[in-house]
Amino acid sequence: MDRAPRVPEQRHPDSSADAADRAAAPRFGVLGPVRAWRGAEQLPTGSPQQRALLAALLLREGRTATAAELIDALWGQEPPSRALAALRTYASRLRKILGAGVLVSESGGYAVRGLREGALDLATARELAARAEKARGAGDPRRAREALGRALALWDGETLAGVPGPYAQAQRVRLEEWRLQLLESRLDMDLEQGCHAEAVSELTALTAAHPLRERLRELLMLALYRSGRQAEALAVYADTRRLLADELGVDPGPVLGELQQRILRADPALAEPSSPASEPAPAPVRPAQLPATVPDFTGRTASVSELGAVLASAEGRVMAVSALAGIGGVGKTTLAVHVAHRARAAFPDGQLYVDLQGAGPRAAEPETVLGSFLRALGTPDSAVPDSLEERAALYRSVLDGRRVLVLLDNARDAAQVRPLLPGADGCAALVTSRVRMVGLAGAHLVDLDVMSPDEALSLFTRIVGEERVAAEREAALDVVAACGFLPLAIRIAASRLAARRTWTVSVLAAKLADERRRLDELQAGDLAVKATFELGYGALEPAQARAFRLLGLADGPDISLAAAAAVLDLAAEDTEDLLESLVDTSLLESAAPGRYRYHDLVRLYARACAERDERPPGERAAAMSRLLDFYLATAARVYAIERPGDRLVDHLCATTHPGAVLADRDRARDWLYTEAHCLLAFARQCAERPGALPRAVDLLWAAVDISESGANSKEYEATARTLREAARRVGVERVEARALMTLSHAHLDSGRFDLADEEAEQAIALAHRAGDLLPVCWAHNARGVIALYQGRNADGEQHLTEGARHFRTLADRPGEASALCNLSRIHLATGRTDSAVSLAREGMEIYDAMGNSLRGANGRYALGMALTQSGRLAPAAERLTEALEVFRDSRQRLWEGMTLFRLAEVDIAAHRYAQAAANAEMALTVLRGIGGQWRRGNVLTVLGHALTAVGHTGRARVCWEEAVGIYDDLDAPEAAAVRLLLAPVRAA
């Protein structure tokens, strides 16, 4: 059944009777087939001529049409002899269908009356278009774009589809032109808001469908240029000029010509979205990322004045940089945040903040920070470049002309900071670090010392309370002196005292008098911080102290409540109570609901406490082992949920912890991708513990989806490399074989086929000697795929046949299905199309019988390829579309991109060249940063075919030239075939 028209729901505070009337009133659609509904029920609208009458009346929007006008609308200059009688019959039938009072007779003609608001999709579209125009004029492009998107969504295929008559044809042309104008306006707003990469695919298809429409060509050139594809942008102009000359004998219009010249000049104004001069510019994003300043900030008067003066001088200078240095806990961050808040008015375009984690073992990477900053400044994800240099350049461009303050907290060194400096007139940067930034040219350096005795006592008093300190002033002075006047130590001590009303200041002073808890004046740096943390740690209850020590053992940015419960071997409820009590002491932070993290220095202190205090000594190793079991058991459960029947989970190391409970696939995937950073960091940490290495390797294998998702592919690969090296040092063949298998998989995903093949070959040899058949199966499978990619089809068939045989030995049906699907591709490559289809279908049916939807998508992918080559294009497209939906739902970016590529191949075979170009463009976008250059070369080759077919030969040449460059760099045989494609294009 056709669906109801997509018109916005109208809400009215009317009576129930009015609501019933609205439900009974008909609604109509003309932006597609002519249809009518009452409620959810579609009404029959009769023959094509009867629908033509209804359309003619609806498009008059309540105005009366005479019988003569309607006869002319339906039949034109040659009406039938009984046209008037037929017209009256149609009107009578419609009146019965629509109900009383809708179609009325008047003055010898007819009209549709009494339609409620939102009853006609065309009227709704006009209202939304007007709303979009108003919002754009008011400087609200986001709302304007949203309204236009809703208006365009009301179209459901061709306007007045299947309606005959000259009137319907004229209206069809008019409304299609209006739709294109709305679409051009929305695309223009897409580019204004930085969505140029996403727009390329849609514009490519539109220019193919409407080749003479210069406005679409202009938008495509601009989108390509802003996506860093200047050569393709210029090629669009060349294609347009040639097409217009051939078809119409004219040159492109002046707007297109001017855009070409601006692209040739690399006009800087083109790099930034811009609205027409008559419209107000969209308000720039103004980040306000500064952490809250502490309400009891005390002292530091000289430093506040000094830094404030530097920031105040930012206007008119290239850049004002102040770098604060000092030992941990001296108050660098607190001072910097306080000064930044005081200076906010001088930086009206926003303030950026990041903790660079320079004191920890894994400092933040500048390219990661730049990505976050660019997004905070309004740059869409698709426009953020990959490399550090490109991100830094774009960051400086975005800040040009703005006045933004950047607070870079806890920096490791000057090299980490340099790419993050604005470099623009009017901007400023505040940097804090434990080291002096002498290598930061032009920076104003401030060495922050501990507080003076008066400042320290004042801070202590503001936290504890005037009354308690006044009664024991000498004891209070003893406390701040014992803290070494270090602000963080003073704050922790004062907070503990403020939380314990039964303690006196003298009690706290007596505790600090113990030399084991005092800051040794000869010590410096971290030792001072360690002594400060001892205050909080010493006041913990035994269960709290144990939790504090053990939870700091594991690497990772944070830890979930469930993982913490595994570490502590406690119930989740008891664990949560302990962690929240540690949050109250400021020794632990609540990163998000159900997630906790340490400050990097506190984590180091917690580990030192565990080494010193944990009894029995084996409890530290036991806690780490419980966490590894938790991660492995849960990752195995995710794997099993995603791949029913896969035997890998039966061959993993046994665990003593059952892992997290995961109700369904969505929660399983959410767990895996949420825990990815923690899981991988902990797996790398286990490389240092030989006893944990087998389970760590199995954990990485069970979490293989992390590699294919694209989000954490590089980190997965780095972890695999670390574990492989550790396994090689230990010399356990079974463990090394599995580690090699994970690294081979990572290299295969990233397109480094030679490395992947070498590791898979080594894995086979080691696994055979170790009697571990599972890596043998998967390594043969991988080597078969690699051989296919490299054109070594005989080798590939041998490996895949061997892999399928081993999978059968293990009764691993999904593994066998994988080998069969890959073997299908070998048969395709060697011209055995019928057997290729049979093998792929057999593999898919195995997956389906076991309920394996994710790998079933791989089966559909293989079957779609085989059906494409056999010429059965409709079922090929159906199978690939089914696969695409699963890959998207499973967040498998690699396979999502490759399936779009295969759909483009189907479209080319079906002569749907515009759709092929759109799918290939989407594949390039999805595969950005994953899949490797060889796969990119394949997509570019197919995109070139599609562009050539729609007349965009200039762009096709650019794509093929890039593909040839990729293949030459890889010494890939595909280069020769693409050169043959290029020859006639270059000669034209």
N, C-alpha and C positions, 0 to 999 in steps of 0.2 A: 504493500500500500504506500502511496506517496505520502510524504510527511507534511505536516502543517506548515504554513509559511513562517519564515523566521522573522517575525516582527516583535519588537520589544513588548514585554508585558506592561500593560498600563494598570496602575493601581489607583483606585478611587475609594474615598471613604463613603461609599454609597450604602444604601440599605441592601438587605438580602434580596429583596424583590428586584432592585436594579441589577444586582449581580446575576440573578437568574435571567434577566432580559439580555444582558451582555452575552451570557453563555448561549442563548438562543439565537442571537443575531449572527448573520453569516459574515465570514471573512473571505477575502479574495486575494489571489496572487496572479500577477501578470508578468513579473520578472522571471520568466521561465514558462512552463506550460500554463495555460489559463485554467485555474482551479478555484474551487470554492469549498469552504468548510463551515460546519456548524459545530462548535466545540472541537472535539478531537475527530469527528466524523467527516470524511471527505464526501462531498455531494457530487452526484453525476452531473456533468455539464453538457452531455449530449454530443452531437455530431460536430465535425470541424466548423461548418457554417453557423451552428448554434453557438459554439464557443466564440466565433468571430463576432457575432452580435453582442454577446456578453462583454467581450473585450472592448468593442467600440463604445459601448455605454459606460463601462468603467473608466476608460481613458478620458471621457468627457467630464468626469468627476461631478456628477449631479446635473449637468446641463442637458436640456432636452435635445434629442436628435430627431429630425423629421424622418418620415418613412423614405423619402427620396434620398436623403443623405445616407441612411443606413443601407439602402439597396446599392447605392454607389460604393459604399465602403466594403460591402461583402462581395459584389460581383463586377464592379467597375463598369466599363463601357458596354459590356455584353451580358446583361442580366437575363435570366430565364424568363419565359413568357408568364409564368405564375410567380414571379419574384415577390410581389406584395403578399400573396396568400402564404407563401413559404415563410416570409418574415413574421407574419402574424402567428403562424404555427410555432415558430421558434420562441417568440415572446411568450406565448401561452405556456409552453412547456417550462420555460425558465421561471415564470411566475409561480408555477406549482412547486418547483424544486426549491426556490428561494424563500417562499412564504410571502404572506400578505405584506404590502407596504414597501417592498424592496424595489421591484420593477413596476413602474407605474406608466399608464398611458396618459398622454397629455398633448392637446392641440394636434392630434393626428400623428404624433410621434411617441417616443419612449424615453425614459430616463431611469437611472438607478439612484434612489434617494435613501436618506436616513442612515447612511453608513456612520458608524461610530469611529472615534479616534483609534487609529491603528488597525482599521479593518481592511485597508488596501496597502499592499507592500510598497507600491510606488509612492504613495503619499508618505509613508514612513521613511522611505529612502530620501525623499526631498527634505523632510524635516531634519533628518540626521545630517544631510549635506549642509543645510543652513546652519545647524548647530556647529558643525565643524568649521565653517567659514567664520562664524562669530568668535569661536574659541581661538582660532588662529590670529584673527585681528586683535584679540585681547592679549596676545602673547602667551597663549597656553597651547603649545604645539602637541604636547602629549595628549591632551583631551581632544584636540582636533583630529589627531591621527586615529585615536580610538573611535571617534564618531564616524569617520570615513570608513574605517574597517568594518564597523557594524552595518553601514549602508551597503557596502559592496557585498557583504555576506548574504544580503537578501536575494541576490541573483542566484537562480538555480538552473543554470544552463542558458540556452538561447531565449531571449525575450520573446513572448508570444509564440513559443515553439509549436509548430504544427497548425497554426491558425492561418487560413487562406485569406486572400483578398488584398486589393491594393492598399487599403487603409492600414491593415495590419503590417504590411511590408514597409510602408513609410514610417510607421511608428517604431517598428523593429530597428530600422536604421538609425532613427533619431535617438532611441533609448540606448542603443549600443554605443553611439558616439558619446552620449552623456556618461555612460559607464566608464569608457576609456578616459574621459576627462577626470572623473573622480579617481580612477586608478592612477593617473599621472600625478594628480595632486597628492595622493597618499604616498606614492613613491618619492615624490619631491620631499615630503616631510620625513620619510625614512632616512633620506640622505642628510637632511638637516639635523637629525638626531643621531647621526653617526652609524646608522645601520647599513653602511654601504656594502659590506661583504655579503650580508644576507640578501640584499637587493639584486646582486648580479645574476643569480639563478633565475629569478622571476623576470627580470628585464631581458635576459637572453631569450627566454621563451616568447615574450611579448613582441620583441623586435622581429623574431622569425614569423610570428603570426601577422604582424602589421608592419611589413618591411619599409613602407613609404612614410611612416609616421616619425617625423624628425625629432619631436619632443622625447619620444622613447629612446631614440638613438643618443640624444644629448644626455639623458639621465644615465644610460648605460656607460657612456664614456666617462662621466663624472664618477660613477660608482667604481669602475675599474681603476681609474686613476687613484682614487682614495684608498683602494685596496692594495696599492703598490704594484699595479699591473699597467704601467704606462704604455708599454709597447702594444698591448691589446687595445687600450683606449684609442691610440692613434690608428690602429688597424680598423676599428669600428668606423672611424671617419673615412678612411680610404674605401672601405666596403660600401659605405653610404654614397659617396661621390660616384663610384662606379655604377651602382644600382640606379641612381637618379638619372645619370647620363644615358644609361641603356634604356630605361623604361620611359622617361619623360623628356630627355634631352635638356635637363637643367642641372645647375650646380646646387649643392647644399645651401641652405639659408644662411644669413649673416651670423645668427646666434651660434650655429654649429661651427661655422668657420672660425669665429672668435674663440670658441672653446678649444678648438684644435691648436690655435696659436698660443693660447695660455698654457696648454699642456706642454707644448714644445718648449716654452720659456720656463717651465716648472714654476709657474706663478704661485707664490706662497699662499695667496688668498684662496686658491683652490683646495688646499690641504685642510682647510677648516670649513665645516658646514656654515652656510650663510643664508639668511632669509632675505626676501626682497626688501629693498630699502623702504617701501611704503608700510611694511609690517614691522611691529616691534620684535626685536630679537628675543629669542627664548632666554629665560633667565638661566645663567650658568649654575651648575651645581656648586654649592658652597659647603664643603665638608666642615664639620665641627667635631673633630675626633679627639680633642684634648681630654685626658682623664680628669675627673673631678679634683679640684684643689682641696687640700685638707683644711677643715674649718679652723683648726688650731695652729696654723702656720705661725712660727715664732722666729724672731731674730733675722739674721742674715741681711740686715739693713744695707750694709755696704755692697754686698753682692747683688741684691735686688736693684739698687740704684745703678750700679755699673752695667749690669746686663740690660736693664731697661733703656739706658742711654744708647747702647749699641743698637738695640732693636728700633728705637725711635729714629736712628739715622739711616734706616733701610731705604727710605724714599730718596731717590736720586743717586743711589749707589748700585753698582752691579749686583752685589749680594752682600748681606750682612750675616756673618757666621760667628757664633760664639760656641766654644767647646769647653764644657765643664769636665774636670778630671778630679778623681779622688778615690779613696778606698771604698770598698763595698759598705753600704750602710751609712755613709756620711751625709746622705740627703741630697744627692745630685738630682734625682728624679723629682723629688718634692719641690726643690727650689726651681727647677726648670719649668715644671707645670705651673707653679705659682706665678712666675714671671710671664709665662706665655699667656695666662689668663688676663693678667694686668695689661698686656699689649694687644689684646684681641681687637680693640677698636682701630688700631693702626693697620690691621690686616683684614679688611672687610670681605675679601674673597674666600676666606676660609682658613682653617688650620688642620694640618695633617699630623698624625702621631703614629709611631711604630716602636715596639720593643724589639731591638735587633738581636737580643739574646747573646750578646758578645761574650758574656762571662761563662756560657755553657760550652759543652763539647761540640755542639752543632749550631753555629750562629746562623741567623737568617741570611738567605742568599739575596743579594741586591736585586736580581731579576724578579724574584718572588715579591719583594717589597714594592718594586716599581709597578708590578701588575696590580697590586692592591691599591696603590696610590692613584693609578690611572683610572681604575674603576670608580674610586671615591670622587674623582674629579669629573665623572660623567662619561668616560670613555666606555663604550660597550665592549663586552668580552671579545666579540669577533674582530674588533679593531686593535686589540692589544697584540703587538708583535711578539715573536718568539725569543729573539736574541736580546742579551743585555744591552748591547749598543743601540739597537733600534728602540727599545723601551725607554732608555735614558734620553734619546733624542726626542721622542714623542712627548715624554714627560716635560722636558724643557719647553717644547713648543706649546703644550697645553697651558703651561704657567705663564707664557709670554703675555704681558699686558695685564696680568693679575697681580694682586698683592696678597700673597699667601705665606703663612708662617708654618715651617716644617720642624717638628720636634722629633729628633732621632735619638732615642733613649737606649742606653746600655750597648753602645757600639763596641765592636771588637778592635778595629783599627781604622786608620785613614782610608785604606783601600776599600773597605766595606762602605764607607760613608760617601766617597767622592761621587759615585753615580747617582746618589740620592739628593745631591744639592741642587737647588732650583736653577741658579745661574741667571736669574732674570732680575731686571731692575725693579726694586720695590718689594722683592721677596726676601725672606730671612730664614736662617736655620739655627736651631739650638741643638747642640750635640752633647750627650753625656756619655762618659766612658770611664773605665777604671785606669786607662792609660792616657797620657798627655798626647794630644793630637798635633805633635810637632810637624808631622808630614802634611798637614792640611794647610795649604798655602793661603795666606791672607786671613786666617781664622783668628779671632780674639780669644786667647787662651785664659781660662780662669781655673786656678787650682783651689779646690774647695777643701778647707781644713775642718776639723771638728769644731763644735760650737764653743763659744766662750763660756766660762762658768755661769755668768748671769743669764745668757741665752738658754743654756741647758736647764737651769733651775726654772726659768720661766716656762719652757715647754713642759717640763715635768708637772709643774703646778697647774697648767691649763688642762692637763689630762686627769690628774688625780683630784684636784679641787683645792681651792684656796684654804679652806678651813683645816684640812688634814695636814697640809704642808706647813702652815703657819704654826701649828702646834708642835711640829717636830722638824724645825728648819735645819738643824745640824745634821739630823739623820738623812734629810733630803739631800743635803750637800754631799754626804757620804755616798748616797746612791748614785747621783749623777757623776761623781768622781770615779766610782767603781765602774761605771759604764764607759769610762774614757771619754765622756762628753760626746759620744757618738750618737747622732740623732736616732737612728734605728734602734739602738740598744736602749736608749732612754724611753722611746715610745713603747717598746715591748714591756719593759719593766713597769712603766707607769700604767699601762693597760692591765697588766696582771694585778697590780695593786688596786686599781679602780674597780676591778671585777670581784675583789675579795674584801668585802666590807669588814670582815673580822680581823684582817691583818692590819698592823700598824706600819708606819714607814720604817720604824726601827726593826721590825721583823724582816722586812725586805732588805734593809741595810745589813743586817746580820747575815743573811743568806749570801749577799754579795761579798761579804768580808772573807768568805772562803776563797783561797787563792785559786782553787780549781775552777771558780766561776768568775774570776776577774780578768779584766783585759790587762794583759802584761804590757807595760809601757814600752818594752823593747820589741814587742811584736808589732807587725803592721799588716796591712792588706787583709786577706781573707781570715787570718787568725783572729783579727778583731771582730769580724762578723761572726765567726764561730763562737767566740766567747759571748757575744750578744745573744745568739740563738740558744745558748746553754740556759739562759734565764727562763725562756718559755718552755724548753724541753724538761728542765728540772722540776717544773711545777705540774707536769702532766701526771695523771693517774697511770698505773701500770699498763692497763689495756690501751690507753691513748698512746703512751710512749711506744709500745710494741707496734701499733699501727703506723705511727710516724716513722719508725725505723724501717719497717719492711716495705712500705709503699714507695719509699724513695729508691728502692733497688733497681726498678725496671726503667729502661730507657723509654722514651716516647714523650710526645708533647703533653699528654694528660693520661688519665686512667678512668675507665668507666666504673660505676658502682659494682656491676657484676664481676668485672676483673678484679677489683679490690677485694671483694668477698672471697674470691678464689685465693688470692695472695694470703689473706688473713685466716682462711679456713673457717669462716664464720657465716652465719645466715645474712642475707641481704639487709634485713631490718636492723640487726645489730651493727653491721658494718656501716650503714648509713648514719646511725646515731654517733658512732665513733668519728666518722669523717666530718660530720657537721660540728661536732665539738672541737675538732682540730681547726676547722674554718673559723670558729669563734676566737681561737687563740692567735689567729693570723699566721699560723705555721703552715696552713694549707689554704688554697684558693678554690672557690667554686667557679669552674670555668663555664659551666652551663648546667641545667638541671640533669642530675645523674652523672656528672663528670667533674673530676677534680684534678688540680695540678699544683705543683710546687713552684715557687720562685727558684730560679736555677741555683742560687747560692744556698737556699734552704735544702734543696735536694742533695747537694754535696755534703751538707752538714748531716742530713738524715743518714746518708750512707756511712759517714764516719761514725755516727752513733751506732749503727747496726754492726759495724766491724768491731767496735769497742765493747758494746753492751749486750749484744744478742746472745742468749744462752738457751739451749746448747748451741755451740758454734755451727752445727749443721742446719739450724733452722733457717739461716739465710738461703742456703742452697735449696732447702725444702720449699720455701716460699716461692722462689723463682721457678722451681719445678712445677708447683701447683699452677702458677700463672701460664707456663708453657702448655701444660695439659689443658687448661681452660681454653686457650687460643686454638690449640690443635683440635680439640673435640668440637668446638663451635664451628671452626672453619670446615671441618669434615662434615658437620651437619648441614652447613650451607651448600657444600658441594653435592651432598646426597639429595637435598631438596631440589637443587637445580638440575641434577642428572640422575633421575631414578634408575636403578639397575646398574650403574657404573661401579665396577669392582674396585676402583682405587681405594675407596674408604675401607675395604676389607683388608687391604695390604699396608695400611698405615700403622705406625707404632701405636701400641696400646696406651691408653691414658687412664689415670685414676680419677680424674674429674669429669663429670658428665657434660660440662659445657653449658652454654646459655640455652634457654628454651626459646625456640623460634616457631611462631604459630603458622607462618605461611611464607611463600616466596618473597613477597614484598618486604617482610621483616627480615628475612634472611639476607636479601641483597642490601637492605639498609644497614644491617649490622656489619657486613663485610666492608662496605665502602666508608662507613663511619670510623671503623677501627683500623682502616688501612695503614695510616701513618704509625699508629702505636704497634700494630702487629708486625710491620716490617722492621721498625726500629728495634723491637724486642728480638726478632729473629736474628738480626745482625749482632745484637749483644750476645746471643747464645753461641755465636761462633767462637767465643773465647772460652766456652765451657765444653770440653770434649764429651762429657756425659750427656749433655743436652743436645748435641749436634744432630743426632739422627732424628729426633722429634722436630727440631727447627727446620730441617730440610723437608720433612714431610709436611710441616705447616705451610711452607712456601708452595709446595706442590698443590696442596688442597686449596690454597688461596689463588690459584692461577688466574681466576677471573679478573683479579686486580691488574694483571698485565694487559689483558685484552681490552679493558675498559678505556685505556688511554689516559685516565686521570692520574694514575700513579705508576705508569709504565717504566719511567726512568728509575724511580726508587726501587721498584720490583727488580729491575735488572741489576742495580747496584747491590741489592741484598743477595741475589742469586750468585753474583760474582764473589762476594764476601764468603758465603757459605761454601762455594766450590773450593776456594783457596784453603779454607779451614779444613774441609774434608780431605783435601790432598795432603795437608800437613799431618792429619791424624792417621791417614793410610788405611782407612776402613773402606774396602771396595764397594760394599753395598751403599754406603752413605755417599761416597763420591759419585757413583753412577747416578743416583737420584739427584744430587746437586747439579751434575752436568745436564741432566734432563731439564731441570727448571731453567738453567741458563740458556740452553738450546732453544727452549720455548720463547724466552724473552727476546733472543736474537732473531728468531723467526718472525715474531710479531713486529719487530722494528726493521725488518727487511735486510738484515745482515746474514745472508744465506750461507756464505762460506763458513763463517764462524759457527753458525747453528749446526751445519753439517759436521764440522770437525768435532763439536761437543757431543752430538748424537752418536757419532761413530765410536768415540771413546766410551760413552755410556754403555753401548751394546757390549763392548769387550769386557768392561768391568762387571757389568751386571751378570753376564754369562758366567764369569769366574765366581761371582758371589752366589750364584743360584737364585737370583732375583729376577723373575721373568717379566714383571710388570714394566720396568724401565725398558726392557728389550722390546716389548710390544710398541710402546709409545715412541721409542727412538726410531724404530723401523718406519713407523707411520710418519714421523717428522722428516726422515730422510727421503721418503717417497714423495712428500709434498715439495721438498726443496729440489729434488731432481726434476719434478714436473716444472717448477718455476724456471729451472736452468736449462730446460730442453733436453734433459737426459732421460727420455721416456722409458727406455729399457731398464735402466737402473731403478727408476721410480716404480715400475711395475713389479720388479723383483722385491724391493723393500716392502711395498704395500701388501703383496701376496704373502710374504713372510710375516708381516705384522698381523694380518688377518688370521693366519694359522696359529700364531701364538695367542692371540685374543681368544680364539676358540678353545685352545687348551685350558685357558683360565676360566672358561665359561663367561667371558666378559662380552655380553651381547652389544652394549653400546660402543665398546671399543672396536668390535668387529664392524659395526655399522659405520664408524668413522673411517676405517680402512676401506670399506666398500665404496663409500662416497668419494673418497680421494682416488680410489682406483677407477671410478667412473670418469674422472677428469683425465686420467691417463688414456683411457679408451677414446675419449673425445679428441685428445691431441693426436691420436694415431688413426683417426678416421673411422673408428668402430662405434658409430653413433647409436645404433640400436642396443648394443650391449651396454653402452654408457648409460642410457636411459634405464635399462633393467637394473643395473648395479645401484644407481642412485635411488631408484624407487625401492629396492630391497632395503638399502640402508635407512631410508626415511621410514619405512614401515616398521623396521625394528625399533627405531626411536619412538614412534607413535605407540606401538604396542606396550612399551614400558612407561608411557606417560612422560617422556623426556622432552619437554617443550623447547628448552634452550638448544639442545643438540638436534632436536627435530628441525629446528630452524636451519642448522647446518645441512641437514639432509635436503630440505627444500631448496636451499641455495644450490647444492650440487645438481638436484633434479632440474631446477630452473635453467641452469647452464646447459644441461644435456638437451632439454626440450627446445631451447633456443637454437642450438646447432642443428636439431632435427627438423626445424621449420615449424614446430608447433608453438607459435608465439603467444597465443592467448593463455593456454595453461602455464607456459613458462612465466609470463607476467604474474599470474595468480600465485604460483608457488613462491616467487621472489618477493611479492608484496606481503605474503604471509610471513615469510622469514624476516622481512624488514620490521614488521610490527613487533615480533618477539625480540629481535636484537635491540630495538629502541627501548622496549620495556625493561630489558635486562641490563641496559646501560653498557652494551658492548659496542663501543664506538668503532673499533676496527671493522667488525663485521657489518655494522650499519653502513659504513662508508663503502665497503666492498659490494654490498647488495645494491646500493644505489648505482654503483658502476655497472653491475650486471644488468640492472633495469635499463640503463642507458643503451647497453648493447641490444637488448630486446627492442627498444624504441627505434633504433637505427634499422634493425632488420624489418620492422613494421613500417618504416618510412615516416615515423613520427619524430622528425628531426628536431623540432623545437623542444619537445618534451625530453628527448635524449640529451640535448644541451643543458636543460634545466637539471636533470638528474645527475649529469656529470659534474656540473658546477656544485651541486649540493654534496656530492661525494668528495670533491676537493676540500670543501669547508669542513666536513666531518672528519676527514683523515688528516687534518692539520695537526702536526706534531706526533702522529702515530702512523705505523704501517711502513715507513721507510720510503726512500726515493724511487725504488723500482715500481712500487705500486702507484706512486704519483705519476710516473712516466706513462703507465698503462692508462690511467684516467685521462691524462692530457691527450693521449693519442685518440681515444674515443671522442673526447670533446672536440678535437680538431675535425674528425669526420662529421660530427653533427653540425658544426659551424659552417663547414664547407657546403653542406647540403642546403643550409638556409641562406647561403650567399655571403656569409661573413668570412670570406677567404683570408682577409688580412689577419683577423684574430686566429683563424685556424693555423696560419703560418707561424704565428708567435707561439702557439701551444705546441706545435710539432717541433719547432726549434728548441724549445725548452726540454721536450721529451728526448730529443736526440742528445742534447747535452747531458742529461741524466744517464741515458743508456751508455754513452761513451765513457762517462766517469766510472760506471760499474762494469765496463767491458761486456755489456749485455748484447746478445745477438739481435735484439729487437731494433737496434739502431739502424740496421740496413733497410728494414722494411719501412721505417718512418722516413728515411732519406728518399726513398722512392716516392712517397706521398708528397714530400716537399718539392721535388724537382719541378713539376708542372706549376705549382703555386708560385714558386719563385720566378719562373719564366714568364708568368702572366703579367 
